[in-house]
Amino acid sequence: MRLAAGLFSLVLICAPLGSAEEWGRFRGPNGQGISTATGFPVEFGREKNLLWRTPLRPGKSSPVLTARHVFLTGFQNETLYTQCFDRRTGKLLWEQAEPRRSKAGVNGLNHPAAITPVTDGDNVYVFFPDAGLLSYSGAGKLRWRVPLGPFANAQGMGAAPILAGNRVILQTDQMDGSSISAYATSNGELRWKVAREESESWGTPILYDRPGSGTEILTVGANHLGGHRVADGRRTFTTDASPSMVAGPVLDGSTLYAFGYGFQTSQPFARILERSDKNKDGVISPDEYGGVNVLRAVGQYIGNRDGVVTEEKWRLWNAHVHGPTGLVAVEIAAGTAPRLLWRYDKGFESVIPSPLVYEGVLYSVKNGGILTAFDTKTGEVLKTGRIPGALGGYSASPVLAEGRLYFATEEGKVAVVRPGREWELLQLNDLGEEMFATPALSEGRIFIRTGAALYCFGRGER
């Protein structure tokens, strides 16, 4: 399973998130991945509908937008960068550097600049797991800094910060000491911090206006889906789900959708010793990992974290990851306890992207370009098939505008798909550069980050 040895990564509400077309957070308005604007191109590339292209520092965070700016993060020469570009021309307006204060081991698909920032339409709020939470003005002035970390997440952190009114919400699930916190947007002051039972998870939270209860923060985490009050962080509900929730949840009315991974069985420790214990001392030391990521995770993040894998640590690790794998639909209507509507537990072993819900159909894509459409009411599979020509790996989450789905592969191909119970490919665009970030959609423009550059595509002249 690619994610077992790789990354366990990686709804339209709330005026506080800014106008819908500013696309101010990961996956746009409340993480739904849907733009309400029109005029987006179907065909685009270096020679077609390109408005501008700007070289970038390395990074995997997704672009977020204001009316005038595009914000991104990068990492180069052990330095973390926040960058601001002119939305109309792509010109780099400013960048600010932050030293890397810690260095946690992460999976190769993760990155020190993988977490998407959030903006209120002027200021930007950036979370670097190796430095902390920072805010810059639209002009590039440091407004405040909150040092955070180091964090103990075997695959690296993944949840992006979001805004809820005048607060920055940060979910930091890890092997030990998980929490969710709220910081004042004005000065970074901690408003509240609540411990969470969940261990590692990577999905970015969303907001939900529960009738009679105010705004809640909906989270996904190991073993649970849950809600927290924006006002004080108090837990409002918990419901069991798959052990390791890897993607951000989506919401359709009062139904929450999310998926995660678990293992039903694992190898006994005696077999692990037989394969890796070179000096036959009954434990596995760091020099005996042999490139096996799970051994590194157990040694570094379980128990005393001394790097040595013992039988007890192996048992604790397997208790952590044990459980079902699947996509779940949970009803969270006001006045009732959370209720599981359906679960689909086949074929999710290589899914990183968040799902997308549109007109009664949920779409989920996984490595190999396998796209599945589900009936949101019943969980019935409506259609499963490969997206022609887009058969690579998938890290970017799907987005939608004008009744068209956009899927980006890690190899740099962007498939434009007509949604529906019988979805079909409309156009395949190839940028020829690796792509891990989720595209941003706004006012007929498509903003795409590749491994080399930031692109803006749109109909019309350069």
C-alpha positions in Angstrom: 0.0 0.0 0.0 1.6 3.2 -1.1 0.4 5.2 1.8 1.4 2.7 4.4 5.0 3.1 3.3 4.4 6.6 2.1 2.3 9.5 3.2 -0.7 9.0 5.4 -1.5 12.4 4.3 -1.6 14.2 2.3 -20.0 23.4 2.6 -20.3 26.8 1.9 -20.6 28.7 5.1 -19.2 31.6 7.1 -18.6 35.1 5.9 -15.5 35.2 8.1 -13.7 33.2 5.5 -13.8 36.1 3.1 -15.6 36.4 -0.2 -16.0 33.2 -2.1 -13.9 34.3 -5.1 -10.9 35.2 -3.0 -10.2 31.5 -2.4 -8.6 32.4 0.9 -7.9 28.9 2.4 -7.0 25.4 1.3 -9.6 24.3 -1.3 -11.4 27.6 -1.3 -14.5 28.6 0.6 -14.7 26.3 3.7 -12.6 23.6 2.0 -15.3 22.6 -0.4 -13.2 23.0 -3.5 -16.0 24.7 -5.5 -15.9 28.1 -7.2 -19.2 29.9 -8.1 -17.5 32.1 -10.8 -17.6 31.6 -14.6 -15.3 32.0 -17.5 -12.7 29.3 -16.7 -10.7 27.7 -19.6 -11.1 24.1 -20.4 -7.9 23.8 -22.4 -4.7 25.4 -21.2 -0.9 25.0 -21.2 2.3 26.8 -22.0 0.9 27.8 -25.4 -2.8 28.1 -24.6 -4.7 30.5 -22.3 -1.5 31.2 -20.3 -1.8 34.7 -18.7 1.5 34.5 -16.8 4.1 32.1 -15.3 6.4 33.0 -12.4 9.3 30.8 -11.1 9.0 29.7 -7.5 11.1 28.5 -4.6 10.5 24.8 -3.8 7.4 23.9 -1.9 4.1 22.0 -2.0 1.6 24.4 -0.4 -1.3 25.4 -2.4 -1.9 29.0 -3.6 -4.5 31.2 -1.7 -5.9 34.4 -3.1 -7.1 37.9 -2.2 -8.5 40.4 -4.6 -4.9 41.6 -5.3 -2.5 39.0 -4.1 -1.5 35.3 -4.3 0.2 33.9 -1.2 2.5 30.8 -1.1 5.2 29.3 1.0 8.5 27.8 0.1 11.6 26.2 1.5 15.2 26.5 0.3 18.7 26.3 2.0 17.2 25.5 5.4 15.1 28.6 5.3 11.3 28.9 5.2 9.7 31.6 3.0 6.4 33.3 2.7 5.9 34.8 -0.7 3.4 37.3 -2.1 2.7 37.7 -5.8 0.6 40.2 -7.8 -2.5 38.4 -8.8 -2.8 40.3 -12.1 0.8 40.0 -13.4 2.4 37.3 -11.3 5.2 39.6 -10.2 6.8 38.7 -6.9 5.9 41.6 -4.6 7.7 40.5 -1.4 9.0 37.5 0.4 9.9 37.0 4.1 12.3 34.5 5.4 12.0 32.5 8.7 14.7 30.2 10.1 14.0 26.6 10.5 14.0 26.0 14.2 13.5 22.2 14.2 13.8 19.4 11.8 11.3 16.6 12.1 11.6 13.5 10.0 8.8 13.4 7.4 7.7 11.2 4.6 9.1 12.1 1.2 5.7 13.2 -0.1 5.5 15.8 2.7 7.6 18.9 2.7 8.7 21.7 5.2 6.5 24.1 3.1 3.6 21.8 2.4 0.9 23.4 4.5 -1.3 25.9 2.8 -1.6 29.4 4.4 -4.9 31.2 5.0 -5.8 34.9 4.3 -8.5 37.2 5.5 -8.4 39.2 2.3 -5.4 41.4 3.4 -3.2 39.7 6.0 -1.8 36.2 5.6 -1.4 33.5 8.3 1.2 30.8 7.8 2.0 27.6 9.7 5.4 26.1 9.5 5.7 22.9 11.6 9.4 23.6 11.9 9.0 27.2 13.1 5.5 28.1 14.2 2.5 30.3 13.3 3.1 33.7 11.7 1.1 36.5 10.3 2.2 39.1 7.7 0.3 42.1 6.4 -0.5 42.4 2.7 2.5 44.7 2.4 4.8 42.0 3.9 5.3 43.3 7.4 5.5 40.7 10.2 2.5 41.3 12.4 3.2 38.6 15.0 4.9 35.2 15.5 4.0 32.3 17.8 6.8 29.7 18.1 5.4 26.2 18.0 6.8 22.6 17.8 8.6 20.4 17.5 5.8 18.0 16.6 5.8 14.2 16.7 3.9 13.1 13.6 5.5 10.1 11.8 4.6 11.4 8.3 4.9 15.1 9.1 2.0 17.6 9.8 -0.7 18.2 7.3 -3.6 20.2 8.5 -3.7 23.8 7.3 -4.8 26.8 9.5 -8.3 28.2 8.9 -10.1 31.3 10.0 -13.2 31.5 12.1 -14.1 35.2 12.6 -11.3 36.9 14.4 -9.5 33.7 15.2 -7.0 31.5 13.5 -7.8 27.8 14.2 -4.9 25.3 14.2 -5.4 21.5 14.5 -2.1 19.8 15.5 -2.8 16.1 15.7 0.3 14.0 16.5 1.5 10.8 18.2 1.3 12.4 21.6 0.0 15.8 22.8 -2.6 16.4 20.1 -4.6 19.6 20.4 -6.7 22.2 18.6 -6.1 25.9 19.3 -7.4 29.4 18.5 -5.2 32.5 18.2 -6.4 36.1 17.8 -5.9 37.3 14.3 -4.9 40.8 15.6 -1.9 39.8 17.7 -1.5 36.0 17.8 -2.7 35.8 21.4 -3.8 32.3 22.4 -7.6 32.4 23.0 -8.0 28.7 23.9 -6.3 25.4 23.5 -8.0 22.0 23.9 -6.4 18.6 24.1 -7.6 15.9 21.7 -7.6 12.2 22.1 -6.9 11.7 18.4 -3.3 10.9 17.4 -1.9 11.4 13.9 -4.2 12.9 11.2 -3.8 15.2 8.3 -7.1 16.6 7.2 -7.8 20.4 7.4 -10.9 21.2 9.4 -14.0 23.0 8.1 -16.7 25.1 9.7 -20.4 24.2 10.3 -23.2 26.5 11.5 -25.2 24.1 13.6 -28.7 25.4 14.2 -29.1 26.5 17.8 -25.5 25.8 18.6 -23.4 28.4 16.8 -20.4 27.8 14.6 -18.5 24.6 15.1 -15.1 23.3 13.8 -15.5 19.9 12.2 -12.3 17.8 12.5 -11.1 14.4 11.3 -8.6 12.5 13.3 -7.4 9.0 14.3 -10.5 7.0 15.3 -12.9 9.9 15.4 -14.8 12.6 13.6 -15.5 15.4 15.9 -16.7 19.0 16.5 -15.4 21.8 18.6 -17.1 25.1 19.4 -15.4 28.1 17.9 -16.2 30.2 21.0 -14.1 28.1 23.5 -13.0 24.9 21.8 -15.3 22.7 23.8 -15.9 19.3 22.2 -19.5 19.1 20.9 -19.6 15.6 19.5 -17.5 12.6 18.7 -18.2 9.7 16.4 -16.1 6.7 15.6 -14.6 6.4 12.1 -11.5 4.9 10.5 -8.3 5.1 12.5 -6.2 7.6 10.5 -8.2 10.3 8.7 -5.9 11.5 5.9 -8.1 13.9 3.9 -10.1 17.0 4.8 -13.8 16.4 5.3 -16.5 17.7 3.1 -20.0 18.7 4.1 -23.3 18.4 2.2 -26.1 19.9 4.2 -25.8 18.2 7.6 -23.9 15.1 6.2 -20.2 14.9 6.8 -18.0 12.8 4.5 -14.4 11.6 5.3 -12.1 8.7 4.8 -9.1 7.1 6.4 -6.9 4.1 6.7 -6.3 1.3 9.1 -4.8 -2.2 9.2 -6.7 -5.3 10.1 -3.6 -7.4 10.7 0.1 -6.8 11.0 3.3 -8.8 11.1 4.3 -10.3 14.4 7.3 -8.8 16.0 9.2 -12.1 15.7 9.0 -11.8 12.0 10.2 -8.2 12.1 13.2 -9.3 14.1 14.0 -12.1 11.7 14.1 -9.6 8.9 15.8 -6.6 10.5 17.6 -7.6 13.7 21.1 -7.9 12.3 22.9 -8.3 15.6 20.3 -10.6 17.1 19.9 -8.5 20.4 16.1 -8.7 20.3 15.4 -5.1 19.3 15.8 -3.0 16.2 18.2 0.0 16.4 18.2 2.9 13.8 21.1 1.4 11.9 18.9 -1.7 11.3 15.8 0.1 9.8 17.0 -0.6 6.3 14.9 2.2 4.8 11.6 0.8 6.3 9.6 3.9 7.2 7.3 2.2 9.7 10.3 1.2 11.8 11.6 4.8 11.8 8.1 6.0 12.9 7.9 3.5 15.7 11.4 4.2 16.9 11.1 8.0 16.8 7.5 8.5 17.9 6.4 5.7 20.2 7.3 5.4 23.9 10.6 7.1 25.0 11.4 8.0 21.3 15.0 6.8 21.7 14.9 5.3 18.2 15.0 1.6 19.4 12.1 -0.5 18.3 11.1 -3.0 21.0 8.3 -5.5 21.1 6.2 -3.3 23.4 6.6 -0.3 21.1 5.6 -2.5 18.1 2.5 -3.5 20.0 1.6 0.1 20.8 2.1 1.1 17.2 -0.2 -1.6 15.9 -2.9 -0.7 18.4 -2.6 2.9 17.0 -3.0 1.9 13.3 -5.4 -1.0 13.7 -8.9 -0.6 12.3 -11.0 -0.4 9.2 -10.3 1.5 6.0 -13.1 3.3 4.3 -15.2 6.2 3.3 -17.9 7.2 5.7 -21.0 9.4 5.6 -22.2 10.7 9.0 -25.4 12.7 9.8 -24.7 15.5 12.3 -28.0 17.3 12.3 -28.9 19.5 15.2 -30.7 17.9 18.1 -29.6 14.4 17.4 -26.6 12.2 18.1 -24.2 11.7 15.1 -25.4 8.8 13.0 -23.5 6.7 10.5 -25.4 6.7 7.2 -23.2 4.4 5.2 -19.6 3.2 4.9 -17.7 2.1 1.8 -14.6 0.1 2.6 -13.1 -1.0 -0.7 -10.2 0.4 -2.7 -9.0 3.3 -0.5 -5.5 2.1 0.0 -3.9 4.8 -2.2 -6.0 7.9 -1.7 -4.6 11.1 -0.5 -6.8 13.8 -2.1 -10.0 15.0 -0.3 -13.3 14.1 -1.9 -15.6 16.5 -3.6 -19.4 16.6 -3.4 -21.5 18.2 -6.2 -25.2 17.7 -7.0 -25.7 14.6 -5.0 -22.5 12.8 -6.2 -19.3 12.4 -4.2 -16.1 12.1 -6.3 -12.9 10.4 -5.1 -9.7 9.9 -7.1 -6.7 7.7 -6.3 -3.4 6.8 -7.7 -3.6 5.4 -11.2 -6.2 7.9 -12.1 -9.0 5.8 -10.8 -12.1 8.0 -10.3 -15.1 6.8 -8.4 -18.5 8.5 -8.2 -20.7 7.7 -5.2 -24.4 8.4 -4.6 -24.2 10.7 -1.5 -27.5 9.4 -0.1 -26.7 5.6 -0.2 -23.0 5.2 -0.9 -23.8 3.3 -4.1 -21.0 3.3 -6.6 -22.3 5.0 -9.7 -19.2 4.7 -11.8 -15.5 3.7 -11.4 -13.0 4.1 -14.1 -9.6 5.5 -15.0 -9.3 9.0 -16.3 -7.8 8.5 -19.7 -4.2 9.8 -20.0 -4.0 10.8 -16.3 -2.9 7.6 -14.7 -0.2 8.8 -12.4 -0.1 9.5 -8.7 -2.5 12.0 -7.0 -1.7 14.4 -4.2 -3.7 17.5 -5.2 -7.4 17.5 -4.3 -10.1 18.0 -7.0 -11.7 21.3 -7.5 -14.8 22.4 -9.5 -16.1 25.3 -11.4 -18.9 25.8 -14.0 -19.9 22.2 -13.7 -16.4 20.9 -14.5 -14.0 19.0 -12.3 -10.3 19.6 -12.4 -7.9 16.7 -11.3 -4.2 17.3 -11.2 -1.6 14.4 -11.2 1.8 14.4 -9.6 3.3 14.2 -13.1 1.7 17.6 -14.1 -1.4 16.6 -16.0 -4.7 18.4 -15.3 -7.8 16.4 -16.4 -11.0 18.4 -16.9 -13.9 16.1 -16.3 -17.7 16.5 -16.8 -19.3 15.4 -13.5 -22.3 13.2 -13.2 -23.4 9.6 -12.7 -21.6 8.9 -16.0 -18.7 11.3 -15.7 -16.4 11.7 -18.8 -13.1 13.3 -19.7 -13.4 16.7 -21.5 -9.8 17.7 -21.9 -6.4 16.6 -20.7 -3.8 19.4 -20.2 -0.1 18.6 -19.7 2.2 21.1 -18.0 5.1 18.7 -17.9 6.1 19.7 -14.3 5.5 17.8 -11.1 2.4 18.9 -9.3 1.4 18.3 -5.6 -0.5 21.5 -4.8 -4.3 21.9 -5.2 -5.3 24.5 -7.9 -7.1 27.7 -6.9 -10.1 28.9 -8.9 -11.3 32.5 -8.9 -13.1 34.9 -11.3 -12.4 32.8 -14.4 -8.7 32.3 -13.5 -6.9 29.0 -12.6 -3.9 29.3 -10.4 -1.6 26.2 -10.4 1.6 25.6 -8.5 4.0 23.1 -10.0 7.5 22.1 -8.8 9.0 24.9 -10.8 6.5 27.8 -11.2 3.2 29.4 -10.4 0.8 29.6 -13.4 -2.2 31.7 -14.0 -4.5 30.5 -16.8 -7.6 32.3 -18.2 -9.3 33.2 -21.4 -8.0 36.3 -23.2 -4.7 38.0 -23.8 -1.6 37.7 -21.6 
